Amino acid sequence: MNIQRVITSFLTSSALGIMLIAGCSAPSGEGDPGEAISGDEIVNDAPQALSPACVAENLALEAGPIWSNADAPTKCTGVCDAQNMDWGGQWWTTVSGEMSVCECSPRPPAVVEAGPIWSNIDAQTKCPDTCAGFDSATAWNGQWWTTVWGEMSVCECAYAPPARVSLEAGPIWNNGDAAGKCAAACGDTRAWDGEWTTTVWGEMSVCGCACAP
């Protein structure tokens, strides 16, 4: 009997050691995978998709409740400005009394004076600094021209599309539900970055949609 106990103990310990080495653990049995995520929680444990290159496009961004056309300019201008975009006057309500969105448009390039530029080689030095000094959100897009011969040239400074925005996807109930809805919300020009949050409980959630600058 003593020999049998020793053998049994050895086999049990060996099996446990194999489980530990392999990183296995018994299921805890706690939590319901179908349980809805709290509206205050941001989930970021989903695999991140490869982001496509950013493109300039109109985006519908949440602004909280907007009560009237008189209320819209202040709220929408602020929302669009935060993404270096312009508000074109369009907004609509997505959840009555609780959430509205503003349509934000890409800003056109700014034309900024840079003093005299003598050649393309000279432009490659002057224009990047000119655009950075004009607005840190802009970058030289390669275009320049002379406005006063021998005295003044200008550089074209472009605003980059926002690298990440939160786009509405309707109500999302859990991580499994998010995968399909967020992919659809982000569309073809952005990839879901694995994050989502509920903005109006039971009625509206947003997904993190990213692109490569």
Disulfide bonds with the S-S distance in Angstrom:
Cys54-Cys211 2.08
Cys76-Cys102 2.06
Cys80-Cys104 2.10
Cys127-Cys155 2.06
Cys131-Cys157 2.07
Cys182-Cys207 2.06
Cys186-Cys209 2.05
